[in-house]
Amino acid sequence: QVQLVESGGGLVQTGGSLRLSCAASGRTFSMYAMGWFRQAPGKEREFVAGITRSGSITDYADSVKGRFTISRDNAKNAVYLQMNSLKPEDTAVYYCAASRDLGRISDTYFYWGQGTQVTVSS
């Protein structure tokens, strides 16, 4: 089993940057593809970015492509989301999640963190 804990959220102005971190427990972290999802009030949870077990392949939602970067450090059991050029529409609770394979469907991820709030002011 893997436990995930996100950190790094907060309040930032439009155009600013934040770096989210997700710390994983357990020795099997490198066996999982990892994803970041977000959920804004009144909206469904949506895929943001994903990364394969080795970190060699990444995937991004069109809405964040070119602004967000996902990375991982298997030695530290951590995955990161660098968010630049933030917009008010990026405001949401951000979750990291673990899956067997890289994908965009939340139902394929079986371990989830508790989420961290990101608020972008205009």
Buried (B, 14 or more C-beta within 10 A) or exposed (E): EBEBBBEBBEEBEEEBEBEBBBBBEBEEBEEBBBBBBBBBEEEEBBBBBBBBBEBEEBBBBEBBEEBBBBBBEBEEBBBBBBBBEBBEEBBBBBBBBBBEEBBBEBEBBEBBBEBBEBBBEE
